Amino acid sequence: MPHVIAEPCVGTKDTACVAVCPVDCIHPTADEPEFEDADMLYIDPDTCIDCGLCVDECPVKAIFPEEDLPDEWQSFVEKNAEFYG
């Protein structure tokens, strides 16, 4: 199962997680045009290899393995997937 970025990222968009991702599955990055308008960062569930490197890098503790995502943030599974359409 992929990792999911949840509510603590909203309004934060710290890109430390982007730098450690070995498969470039976290977007938008700071150099992408969508970055300014995005409320948060998103993990591509089809690209994520479930390595977990991003979890410890997130300063606001917004990244979870999907199976450990708190119940109140379950809607973020769909939000992450929708970003990649």
mmCIF file as gemmi writes it, N, C-alpha and C atoms, coordinates in Angstrom:
data_model
loop_
_atom_site.group_PDB
_atom_site.id
_atom_site.type_symbol
_atom_site.label_atom_id
_atom_site.label_alt_id
_atom_site.label_comp_id
_atom_site.label_asym_id
_atom_site.label_entity_id
_atom_site.label_seq_id
_atom_site.pdbx_PDB_ins_code
_atom_site.Cartn_x
_atom_site.Cartn_y
_atom_site.Cartn_z
_atom_site.occupancy
_atom_site.B_iso_or_equiv
_atom_site.pdbx_formal_charge
_atom_site.auth_seq_id
_atom_site.auth_asym_id
_atom_site.pdbx_PDB_model_num
ATOM 1 N N . MET Axp A 1 ? 0.836 -1.179 0 1 0 ? 1 A 1
ATOM 2 C CA . MET Axp A 1 ? 0 0 0 1 0 ? 1 A 1
ATOM 3 C C . MET Axp A 1 ? 0.884 1.247 0 1 0 ? 1 A 1
ATOM 4 N N . PRO Axp A 2 ? 0.466 2.274 -0.701 1 0 ? 2 A 1
ATOM 5 C CA . PRO Axp A 2 ? 1.275 3.499 -0.746 1 0 ? 2 A 1
ATOM 6 C C . PRO Axp A 2 ? 1.137 4.328 0.525 1 0 ? 2 A 1
ATOM 7 N N . HIS Axp A 3 ? 1.973 5.323 0.623 1 0 ? 3 A 1
ATOM 8 C CA . HIS Axp A 3 ? 1.857 6.289 1.701 1 0 ? 3 A 1
ATOM 9 C C . HIS Axp A 3 ? 0.881 7.381 1.272 1 0 ? 3 A 1
ATOM 10 N N . VAL Axp A 4 ? 0.371 8.108 2.261 1 0 ? 4 A 1
ATOM 11 C CA . VAL Axp A 4 ? -0.627 9.142 2.022 1 0 ? 4 A 1
ATOM 12 C C . VAL Axp A 4 ? -0.218 10.398 2.787 1 0 ? 4 A 1
ATOM 13 N N . ILE Axp A 5 ? -0.351 11.537 2.133 1 0 ? 5 A 1
ATOM 14 C CA . ILE Axp A 5 ? -0.135 12.813 2.817 1 0 ? 5 A 1
ATOM 15 C C . ILE Axp A 5 ? -1.501 13.302 3.298 1 0 ? 5 A 1
ATOM 16 N N . ALA Axp A 6 ? -1.559 13.692 4.577 1 0 ? 6 A 1
ATOM 17 C CA . ALA Axp A 6 ? -2.836 14.052 5.196 1 0 ? 6 A 1
ATOM 18 C C . ALA Axp A 6 ? -2.872 15.521 5.64 1 0 ? 6 A 1
ATOM 19 N N . GLU Axp A 7 ? -3.886 15.854 6.398 1 0 ? 7 A 1
ATOM 20 C CA . GLU Axp A 7 ? -4.218 17.228 6.769 1 0 ? 7 A 1
ATOM 21 C C . GLU Axp A 7 ? -3.068 18.079 7.319 1 0 ? 7 A 1
ATOM 22 N N . PRO Axp A 8 ? -2.142 17.55 8.115 1 0 ? 8 A 1
ATOM 23 C CA . PRO Axp A 8 ? -1.091 18.43 8.632 1 0 ? 8 A 1
ATOM 24 C C . PRO Axp A 8 ? -0.279 19.139 7.541 1 0 ? 8 A 1
ATOM 25 N N . CYS Axp A 9 ? -0.313 18.641 6.316 1 0 ? 9 A 1
ATOM 26 C CA . CYS Axp A 9 ? 0.422 19.278 5.219 1 0 ? 9 A 1
ATOM 27 C C . CYS Axp A 9 ? -0.332 20.485 4.666 1 0 ? 9 A 1
ATOM 28 N N . VAL Axp A 10 ? -1.624 20.539 4.861 1 0 ? 10 A 1
ATOM 29 C CA . VAL Axp A 10 ? -2.428 21.629 4.302 1 0 ? 10 A 1
ATOM 30 C C . VAL Axp A 10 ? -1.889 22.962 4.815 1 0 ? 10 A 1
ATOM 31 N N . GLY Axp A 11 ? -1.522 23.82 3.886 1 0 ? 11 A 1
ATOM 32 C CA . GLY Axp A 11 ? -0.981 25.123 4.228 1 0 ? 11 A 1
ATOM 33 C C . GLY Axp A 11 ? 0.497 25.129 4.551 1 0 ? 11 A 1
ATOM 34 N N . THR Axp A 12 ? 1.107 23.966 4.672 1 0 ? 12 A 1
ATOM 35 C CA . THR Axp A 12 ? 2.521 23.88 5.025 1 0 ? 12 A 1
ATOM 36 C C . THR Axp A 12 ? 3.388 23.692 3.788 1 0 ? 12 A 1
ATOM 37 N N . LYS Axp A 13 ? 3.113 22.641 3.047 1 0 ? 13 A 1
ATOM 38 C CA . LYS Axp A 13 ? 3.832 22.313 1.803 1 0 ? 13 A 1
ATOM 39 C C . LYS Axp A 13 ? 5.353 22.309 1.966 1 0 ? 13 A 1
ATOM 40 N N . ASP Axp A 14 ? 5.847 21.786 3.072 1 0 ? 14 A 1
ATOM 41 C CA . ASP Axp A 14 ? 7.292 21.639 3.242 1 0 ? 14 A 1
ATOM 42 C C . ASP Axp A 14 ? 7.762 20.561 2.278 1 0 ? 14 A 1
ATOM 43 N N . THR Axp A 15 ? 8.795 20.825 1.525 1 0 ? 15 A 1
ATOM 44 C CA . THR Axp A 15 ? 9.235 19.901 0.472 1 0 ? 15 A 1
ATOM 45 C C . THR Axp A 15 ? 10.405 19.01 0.868 1 0 ? 15 A 1
ATOM 46 N N . ALA Axp A 16 ? 10.664 18.871 2.156 1 0 ? 16 A 1
ATOM 47 C CA . ALA Axp A 16 ? 11.743 17.979 2.595 1 0 ? 16 A 1
ATOM 48 C C . ALA Axp A 16 ? 11.487 16.547 2.124 1 0 ? 16 A 1
ATOM 49 N N . CYS Axp A 17 ? 10.221 16.155 2.078 1 0 ? 17 A 1
ATOM 50 C CA . CYS Axp A 17 ? 9.867 14.804 1.642 1 0 ? 17 A 1
ATOM 51 C C . CYS Axp A 17 ? 10.175 14.591 0.159 1 0 ? 17 A 1
ATOM 52 N N . VAL Axp A 18 ? 10.03 15.64 -0.624 1 0 ? 18 A 1
ATOM 53 C CA . VAL Axp A 18 ? 10.292 15.552 -2.062 1 0 ? 18 A 1
ATOM 54 C C . VAL Axp A 18 ? 11.76 15.198 -2.306 1 0 ? 18 A 1
ATOM 55 N N . ALA Axp A 19 ? 12.641 15.792 -1.532 1 0 ? 19 A 1
ATOM 56 C CA . ALA Axp A 19 ? 14.076 15.6 -1.716 1 0 ? 19 A 1
ATOM 57 C C . ALA Axp A 19 ? 14.528 14.164 -1.469 1 0 ? 19 A 1
ATOM 58 N N . VAL Axp A 20 ? 13.837 13.432 -0.603 1 0 ? 20 A 1
ATOM 59 C CA . VAL Axp A 20 ? 14.281 12.072 -0.28 1 0 ? 20 A 1
ATOM 60 C C . VAL Axp A 20 ? 13.552 10.979 -1.059 1 0 ? 20 A 1
ATOM 61 N N . CYS Axp A 21 ? 12.536 11.335 -1.804 1 0 ? 21 A 1
ATOM 62 C CA . CYS Axp A 21 ? 11.757 10.328 -2.531 1 0 ? 21 A 1
ATOM 63 C C . CYS Axp A 21 ? 12.56 9.77 -3.706 1 0 ? 21 A 1
ATOM 64 N N . PRO Axp A 22 ? 12.836 8.46 -3.699 1 0 ? 22 A 1
ATOM 65 C CA . PRO Axp A 22 ? 13.661 7.879 -4.768 1 0 ? 22 A 1
ATOM 66 C C . PRO Axp A 22 ? 12.932 7.689 -6.098 1 0 ? 22 A 1
ATOM 67 N N . VAL Axp A 23 ? 11.602 7.819 -6.093 1 0 ? 23 A 1
ATOM 68 C CA . VAL Axp A 23 ? 10.843 7.598 -7.335 1 0 ? 23 A 1
ATOM 69 C C . VAL Axp A 23 ? 10.063 8.837 -7.778 1 0 ? 23 A 1
ATOM 70 N N . ASP Axp A 24 ? 10.324 9.976 -7.175 1 0 ? 24 A 1
ATOM 71 C CA . ASP Axp A 24 ? 9.709 11.241 -7.583 1 0 ? 24 A 1
ATOM 72 C C . ASP Axp A 24 ? 8.188 11.145 -7.616 1 0 ? 24 A 1
ATOM 73 N N . CYS Axp A 25 ? 7.593 10.679 -6.525 1 0 ? 25 A 1
ATOM 74 C CA . CYS Axp A 25 ? 6.134 10.501 -6.508 1 0 ? 25 A 1
ATOM 75 C C . CYS Axp A 25 ? 5.399 11.545 -5.687 1 0 ? 25 A 1
ATOM 76 N N . ILE Axp A 26 ? 6.103 12.573 -5.186 1 0 ? 26 A 1
ATOM 77 C CA . ILE Axp A 26 ? 5.464 13.606 -4.378 1 0 ? 26 A 1
ATOM 78 C C . ILE Axp A 26 ? 5.454 14.916 -5.157 1 0 ? 26 A 1
ATOM 79 N N . HIS Axp A 27 ? 4.248 15.437 -5.351 1 0 ? 27 A 1
ATOM 80 C CA . HIS Axp A 27 ? 4.086 16.656 -6.15 1 0 ? 27 A 1
ATOM 81 C C . HIS Axp A 27 ? 2.973 17.505 -5.569 1 0 ? 27 A 1
ATOM 82 N N . PRO Axp A 28 ? 2.848 18.754 -5.936 1 0 ? 28 A 1
ATOM 83 C CA . PRO Axp A 28 ? 3.74 19.478 -6.831 1 0 ? 28 A 1
ATOM 84 C C . PRO Axp A 28 ? 5.02 19.874 -6.1 1 0 ? 28 A 1
ATOM 85 N N . THR Axp A 29 ? 6.099 19.922 -6.843 1 0 ? 29 A 1
ATOM 86 C CA . THR Axp A 29 ? 7.372 20.366 -6.291 1 0 ? 29 A 1
ATOM 87 C C . THR Axp A 29 ? 7.419 21.888 -6.388 1 0 ? 29 A 1
ATOM 88 N N . ALA Axp A 30 ? 8.336 22.492 -5.673 1 0 ? 30 A 1
ATOM 89 C CA . ALA Axp A 30 ? 8.428 23.953 -5.624 1 0 ? 30 A 1
ATOM 90 C C . ALA Axp A 30 ? 8.692 24.577 -6.991 1 0 ? 30 A 1
ATOM 91 N N . ASP Axp A 31 ? 9.25 23.821 -7.919 1 0 ? 31 A 1
ATOM 92 C CA . ASP Axp A 31 ? 9.54 24.372 -9.248 1 0 ? 31 A 1
ATOM 93 C C . ASP Axp A 31 ? 8.449 24.082 -10.281 1 0 ? 31 A 1
ATOM 94 N N . GLU Axp A 32 ? 7.336 23.504 -9.85 1 0 ? 32 A 1
ATOM 95 C CA . GLU Axp A 32 ? 6.213 23.24 -10.747 1 0 ? 32 A 1
ATOM 96 C C . GLU Axp A 32 ? 5.19 24.368 -10.638 1 0 ? 32 A 1
ATOM 97 N N . PRO Axp A 33 ? 4.552 24.734 -11.744 1 0 ? 33 A 1
ATOM 98 C CA . PRO Axp A 33 ? 3.592 25.838 -11.71 1 0 ? 33 A 1
ATOM 99 C C . PRO Axp A 33 ? 2.418 25.616 -10.763 1 0 ? 33 A 1
ATOM 100 N N . GLU Axp A 34 ? 2.037 24.379 -10.507 1 0 ? 34 A 1
ATOM 101 C CA . GLU Axp A 34 ? 0.902 24.077 -9.63 1 0 ? 34 A 1
ATOM 102 C C . GLU Axp A 34 ? 1.202 24.333 -8.15 1 0 ? 34 A 1
ATOM 103 N N . PHE Axp A 35 ? 2.476 24.475 -7.815 1 0 ? 35 A 1
ATOM 104 C CA . PHE Axp A 35 ? 2.878 24.571 -6.411 1 0 ? 35 A 1
ATOM 105 C C . PHE Axp A 35 ? 2.197 25.734 -5.691 1 0 ? 35 A 1
ATOM 106 N N . GLU Axp A 36 ? 2.186 26.892 -6.287 1 0 ? 36 A 1
ATOM 107 C CA . GLU Axp A 36 ? 1.619 28.077 -5.63 1 0 ? 36 A 1
ATOM 108 C C . GLU Axp A 36 ? 0.133 27.924 -5.322 1 0 ? 36 A 1
ATOM 109 N N . ASP Axp A 37 ? -0.614 27.299 -6.217 1 0 ? 37 A 1
ATOM 110 C CA . ASP Axp A 37 ? -2.057 27.161 -6.038 1 0 ? 37 A 1
ATOM 111 C C . ASP Axp A 37 ? -2.459 25.947 -5.203 1 0 ? 37 A 1
ATOM 112 N N . ALA Axp A 38 ? -1.568 24.991 -5.043 1 0 ? 38 A 1
ATOM 113 C CA . ALA Axp A 38 ? -1.88 23.773 -4.288 1 0 ? 38 A 1
ATOM 114 C C . ALA Axp A 38 ? -1.948 24.072 -2.792 1 0 ? 38 A 1
ATOM 115 N N . ASP Axp A 39 ? -2.896 23.432 -2.119 1 0 ? 39 A 1
ATOM 116 C CA . ASP Axp A 39 ? -3.017 23.586 -0.667 1 0 ? 39 A 1
ATOM 117 C C . ASP Axp A 39 ? -2.021 22.715 0.082 1 0 ? 39 A 1
ATOM 118 N N . MET Axp A 40 ? -1.573 21.642 -0.58 1 0 ? 40 A 1
ATOM 119 C CA . MET Axp A 40 ? -0.711 20.665 0.069 1 0 ? 40 A 1
ATOM 120 C C . MET Axp A 40 ? 0.056 19.89 -0.99 1 0 ? 40 A 1
ATOM 121 N N . LEU Axp A 41 ? 0.897 18.97 -0.552 1 0 ? 41 A 1
ATOM 122 C CA . LEU Axp A 41 ? 1.591 18.061 -1.461 1 0 ? 41 A 1
ATOM 123 C C . LEU Axp A 41 ? 0.814 16.753 -1.507 1 0 ? 41 A 1
ATOM 124 N N . TYR Axp A 42 ? 1.065 15.965 -2.544 1 0 ? 42 A 1
ATOM 125 C CA . TYR Axp A 42 ? 0.331 14.72 -2.75 1 0 ? 42 A 1
ATOM 126 C C . TYR Axp A 42 ? 1.291 13.613 -3.171 1 0 ? 42 A 1
ATOM 127 N N . ILE Axp A 43 ? 0.982 12.388 -2.759 1 0 ? 43 A 1
ATOM 128 C CA . ILE Axp A 43 ? 1.765 11.211 -3.159 1 0 ? 43 A 1
ATOM 129 C C . ILE Axp A 43 ? 0.983 10.45 -4.217 1 0 ? 43 A 1
ATOM 130 N N . ASP Axp A 44 ? 1.658 10.144 -5.316 1 0 ? 44 A 1
ATOM 131 C CA . ASP Axp A 44 ? 1.057 9.368 -6.394 1 0 ? 44 A 1
ATOM 132 C C . ASP Axp A 44 ? 0.985 7.902 -5.955 1 0 ? 44 A 1
ATOM 133 N N . PRO Axp A 45 ? -0.22 7.371 -5.752 1 0 ? 45 A 1
ATOM 134 C CA . PRO Axp A 45 ? -0.352 5.998 -5.255 1 0 ? 45 A 1
ATOM 135 C C . PRO Axp A 45 ? 0.124 4.945 -6.255 1 0 ? 45 A 1
ATOM 136 N N . ASP Axp A 46 ? 0.182 5.288 -7.526 1 0 ? 46 A 1
ATOM 137 C CA . ASP Axp A 46 ? 0.635 4.33 -8.533 1 0 ? 46 A 1
ATOM 138 C C . ASP Axp A 46 ? 2.157 4.302 -8.665 1 0 ? 46 A 1
ATOM 139 N N . THR Axp A 47 ? 2.818 5.342 -8.182 1 0 ? 47 A 1
ATOM 140 C CA . THR Axp A 47 ? 4.276 5.432 -8.299 1 0 ? 47 A 1
ATOM 141 C C . THR Axp A 47 ? 4.981 5.113 -6.987 1 0 ? 47 A 1
ATOM 142 N N . CYS Axp A 48 ? 4.335 5.395 -5.869 1 0 ? 48 A 1
ATOM 143 C CA . CYS Axp A 48 ? 4.93 5.178 -4.549 1 0 ? 48 A 1
ATOM 144 C C . CYS Axp A 48 ? 5.354 3.722 -4.379 1 0 ? 48 A 1
ATOM 145 N N . ILE Axp A 49 ? 6.599 3.527 -3.931 1 0 ? 49 A 1
ATOM 146 C CA . ILE Axp A 49 ? 7.11 2.166 -3.718 1 0 ? 49 A 1
ATOM 147 C C . ILE Axp A 49 ? 7.069 1.78 -2.238 1 0 ? 49 A 1
ATOM 148 N N . ASP Axp A 50 ? 6.438 2.615 -1.426 1 0 ? 50 A 1
ATOM 149 C CA . ASP Axp A 50 ? 6.226 2.305 -0.015 1 0 ? 50 A 1
ATOM 150 C C . ASP Axp A 50 ? 7.538 2.167 0.755 1 0 ? 50 A 1
ATOM 151 N N . CYS Axp A 51 ? 8.527 2.986 0.39 1 0 ? 51 A 1
ATOM 152 C CA . CYS Axp A 51 ? 9.83 2.891 1.055 1 0 ? 51 A 1
ATOM 153 C C . CYS Axp A 51 ? 9.829 3.541 2.437 1 0 ? 51 A 1
ATOM 154 N N . GLY Axp A 52 ? 8.963 4.544 2.637 1 0 ? 52 A 1
ATOM 155 C CA . GLY Axp A 52 ? 8.858 5.198 3.93 1 0 ? 52 A 1
ATOM 156 C C . GLY Axp A 52 ? 9.872 6.283 4.218 1 0 ? 52 A 1
ATOM 157 N N . LEU Axp A 53 ? 10.756 6.583 3.286 1 0 ? 53 A 1
ATOM 158 C CA . LEU Axp A 53 ? 11.766 7.612 3.53 1 0 ? 53 A 1
ATOM 159 C C . LEU Axp A 53 ? 11.153 8.985 3.813 1 0 ? 53 A 1
ATOM 160 N N . CYS Axp A 54 ? 10.021 9.254 3.213 1 0 ? 54 A 1
ATOM 161 C CA . CYS Axp A 54 ? 9.364 10.556 3.37 1 0 ? 54 A 1
ATOM 162 C C . CYS Axp A 54 ? 8.788 10.768 4.765 1 0 ? 54 A 1
ATOM 163 N N . VAL Axp A 55 ? 8.424 9.713 5.431 1 0 ? 55 A 1
ATOM 164 C CA . VAL Axp A 55 ? 7.743 9.813 6.73 1 0 ? 55 A 1
ATOM 165 C C . VAL Axp A 55 ? 8.589 10.584 7.745 1 0 ? 55 A 1
ATOM 166 N N . ASP Axp A 56 ? 9.833 10.199 7.905 1 0 ? 56 A 1
ATOM 167 C CA . ASP Axp A 56 ? 10.695 10.849 8.894 1 0 ? 56 A 1
ATOM 168 C C . ASP Axp A 56 ? 11.123 12.252 8.478 1 0 ? 56 A 1
ATOM 169 N N . GLU Axp A 57 ? 11.076 12.553 7.197 1 0 ? 57 A 1
ATOM 170 C CA . GLU Axp A 57 ? 11.475 13.871 6.713 1 0 ? 57 A 1
ATOM 171 C C . GLU Axp A 57 ? 10.403 14.924 6.898 1 0 ? 57 A 1
ATOM 172 N N . CYS Axp A 58 ? 9.167 14.516 7.045 1 0 ? 58 A 1
ATOM 173 C CA . CYS Axp A 58 ? 8.052 15.464 7.142 1 0 ? 58 A 1
ATOM 174 C C . CYS Axp A 58 ? 8.074 16.153 8.513 1 0 ? 58 A 1
ATOM 175 N N . PRO Axp A 59 ? 8.274 17.469 8.553 1 0 ? 59 A 1
ATOM 176 C CA . PRO Axp A 59 ? 8.363 18.16 9.843 1 0 ? 59 A 1
ATOM 177 C C . PRO Axp A 59 ? 7.029 18.293 10.57 1 0 ? 59 A 1
ATOM 178 N N . VAL Axp A 60 ? 5.916 18.091 9.859 1 0 ? 60 A 1
ATOM 179 C CA . VAL Axp A 60 ? 4.605 18.209 10.498 1 0 ? 60 A 1
ATOM 180 C C . VAL Axp A 60 ? 3.915 16.856 10.669 1 0 ? 60 A 1
ATOM 181 N N . LYS Axp A 61 ? 4.642 15.784 10.4 1 0 ? 61 A 1
ATOM 182 C CA . LYS Axp A 61 ? 4.131 14.416 10.582 1 0 ? 61 A 1
ATOM 183 C C . LYS Axp A 61 ? 2.816 14.193 9.832 1 0 ? 61 A 1
ATOM 184 N N . ALA Axp A 62 ? 2.823 14.541 8.538 1 0 ? 62 A 1
ATOM 185 C CA . ALA Axp A 62 ? 1.623 14.445 7.714 1 0 ? 62 A 1
ATOM 186 C C . ALA Axp A 62 ? 1.581 13.195 6.841 1 0 ? 62 A 1
ATOM 187 N N . ILE Axp A 63 ? 2.635 12.385 6.839 1 0 ? 63 A 1
ATOM 188 C CA . ILE Axp A 63 ? 2.712 11.25 5.92 1 0 ? 63 A 1
ATOM 189 C C . ILE Axp A 63 ? 2.573 9.937 6.684 1 0 ? 63 A 1
ATOM 190 N N . PHE Axp A 64 ? 1.666 9.091 6.177 1 0 ? 64 A 1
ATOM 191 C CA . PHE Axp A 64 ? 1.358 7.825 6.83 1 0 ? 64 A 1
ATOM 192 C C . PHE Axp A 64 ? 1.287 6.697 5.818 1 0 ? 64 A 1
ATOM 193 N N . PRO Axp A 65 ? 1.677 5.476 6.218 1 0 ? 65 A 1
ATOM 194 C CA . PRO Axp A 65 ? 1.313 4.328 5.393 1 0 ? 65 A 1
ATOM 195 C C . PRO Axp A 65 ? -0.22 4.292 5.353 1 0 ? 65 A 1
ATOM 196 N N . GLU Axp A 66 ? -0.797 3.948 4.227 1 0 ? 66 A 1
ATOM 197 C CA . GLU Axp A 66 ? -2.257 3.994 4.095 1 0 ? 66 A 1
ATOM 198 C C . GLU Axp A 66 ? -2.958 3.216 5.201 1 0 ? 66 A 1
ATOM 199 N N . GLU Axp A 67 ? -2.408 2.077 5.587 1 0 ? 67 A 1
ATOM 200 C CA . GLU Axp A 67 ? -3.064 1.259 6.61 1 0 ? 67 A 1
ATOM 201 C C . GLU Axp A 67 ? -2.988 1.881 8.004 1 0 ? 67 A 1
ATOM 202 N N . ASP Axp A 68 ? -2.115 2.874 8.207 1 0 ? 68 A 1
ATOM 203 C CA . ASP Axp A 68 ? -1.978 3.534 9.505 1 0 ? 68 A 1
ATOM 204 C C . ASP Axp A 68 ? -2.584 4.938 9.534 1 0 ? 68 A 1
ATOM 205 N N . LEU Axp A 69 ? -3.217 5.34 8.445 1 0 ? 69 A 1
ATOM 206 C CA . LEU Axp A 69 ? -3.811 6.663 8.367 1 0 ? 69 A 1
ATOM 207 C C . LEU Axp A 69 ? -4.935 6.788 9.396 1 0 ? 69 A 1
ATOM 208 N N . PRO Axp A 70 ? -4.908 7.819 10.246 1 0 ? 70 A 1
ATOM 209 C CA . PRO Axp A 70 ? -5.98 7.986 11.234 1 0 ? 70 A 1
ATOM 210 C C . PRO Axp A 70 ? -7.349 8.092 10.554 1 0 ? 70 A 1
ATOM 211 N N . ASP Axp A 71 ? -8.359 7.571 11.215 1 0 ? 71 A 1
ATOM 212 C CA . ASP Axp A 71 ? -9.717 7.542 10.657 1 0 ? 71 A 1
ATOM 213 C C . ASP Axp A 71 ? -10.196 8.907 10.192 1 0 ? 71 A 1
ATOM 214 N N . GLU Axp A 72 ? -9.887 9.945 10.959 1 0 ? 72 A 1
ATOM 215 C CA . GLU Axp A 72 ? -10.384 11.276 10.606 1 0 ? 72 A 1
ATOM 216 C C . GLU Axp A 72 ? -9.768 11.827 9.321 1 0 ? 72 A 1
ATOM 217 N N . TRP Axp A 73 ? -8.717 11.185 8.821 1 0 ? 73 A 1
ATOM 218 C CA . TRP Axp A 73 ? -8.051 11.657 7.605 1 0 ? 73 A 1
ATOM 219 C C . TRP Axp A 73 ? -8.176 10.672 6.442 1 0 ? 73 A 1
ATOM 220 N N . GLN Axp A 74 ? -9.092 9.728 6.532 1 0 ? 74 A 1
ATOM 221 C CA . GLN Axp A 74 ? -9.271 8.742 5.462 1 0 ? 74 A 1
ATOM 222 C C . GLN Axp A 74 ? -9.593 9.387 4.112 1 0 ? 74 A 1
ATOM 223 N N . SER Axp A 75 ? -10.227 10.532 4.109 1 0 ? 75 A 1
ATOM 224 C CA . SER Axp A 75 ? -10.558 11.203 2.843 1 0 ? 75 A 1
ATOM 225 C C . SER Axp A 75 ? -9.319 11.617 2.066 1 0 ? 75 A 1
ATOM 226 N N . PHE Axp A 76 ? -8.18 11.667 2.719 1 0 ? 76 A 1
ATOM 227 C CA . PHE Axp A 76 ? -6.95 12.06 2.041 1 0 ? 76 A 1
ATOM 228 C C . PHE Axp A 76 ? -6.405 10.973 1.122 1 0 ? 76 A 1
ATOM 229 N N . VAL Axp A 77 ? -6.85 9.736 1.283 1 0 ? 77 A 1
ATOM 230 C CA . VAL Axp A 77 ? -6.481 8.674 0.335 1 0 ? 77 A 1
ATOM 231 C C . VAL Axp A 77 ? -6.988 9.071 -1.044 1 0 ? 77 A 1
ATOM 232 N N . GLU Axp A 78 ? -8.253 9.447 -1.105 1 0 ? 78 A 1
ATOM 233 C CA . GLU Axp A 78 ? -8.852 9.85 -2.372 1 0 ? 78 A 1
ATOM 234 C C . GLU Axp A 78 ? -8.287 11.179 -2.877 1 0 ? 78 A 1
ATOM 235 N N . LYS Axp A 79 ? -8.03 12.119 -1.968 1 0 ? 79 A 1
ATOM 236 C CA . LYS Axp A 79 ? -7.479 13.414 -2.368 1 0 ? 79 A 1
ATOM 237 C C . LYS Axp A 79 ? -6.116 13.257 -3.028 1 0 ? 79 A 1
ATOM 238 N N . ASN Axp A 80 ? -5.272 12.379 -2.491 1 0 ? 80 A 1
ATOM 239 C CA . ASN Axp A 80 ? -3.974 12.146 -3.093 1 0 ? 80 A 1
ATOM 240 C C . ASN Axp A 80 ? -4.143 11.531 -4.483 1 0 ? 80 A 1
ATOM 241 N N . ALA Axp A 81 ? -4.999 10.55 -4.593 1 0 ? 81 A 1
ATOM 242 C CA . ALA Axp A 81 ? -5.213 9.883 -5.894 1 0 ? 81 A 1
ATOM 243 C C . ALA Axp A 81 ? -5.829 10.842 -6.912 1 0 ? 81 A 1
ATOM 244 N N . GLU Axp A 82 ? -6.768 11.675 -6.483 1 0 ? 82 A 1
ATOM 245 C CA . GLU Axp A 82 ? -7.419 12.613 -7.396 1 0 ? 82 A 1
ATOM 246 C C . GLU Axp A 82 ? -6.446 13.622 -8 1 0 ? 82 A 1
ATOM 247 N N . PHE Axp A 83 ? -5.432 14.023 -7.24 1 0 ? 83 A 1
ATOM 248 C CA . PHE Axp A 83 ? -4.462 14.975 -7.755 1 0 ? 83 A 1
ATOM 249 C C . PHE Axp A 83 ? -3.794 14.429 -9.018 1 0 ? 83 A 1
ATOM 250 N N . TYR Axp A 84 ? -3.623 13.115 -9.077 1 0 ? 84 A 1
ATOM 251 C CA . TYR Axp A 84 ? -2.957 12.484 -10.219 1 0 ? 84 A 1
ATOM 252 C C . TYR Axp A 84 ? -3.938 12.025 -11.29 1 0 ? 84 A 1
ATOM 253 N N . GLY Axp A 85 ? -5.231 12.221 -11.028 1 0 ? 85 A 1
ATOM 254 C CA . GLY Axp A 85 ? -6.313 11.987 -11.98 1 0 ? 85 A 1
ATOM 255 C C . GLY Axp A 85 ? -6.263 10.721 -12.712 1 0 ? 85 A 1
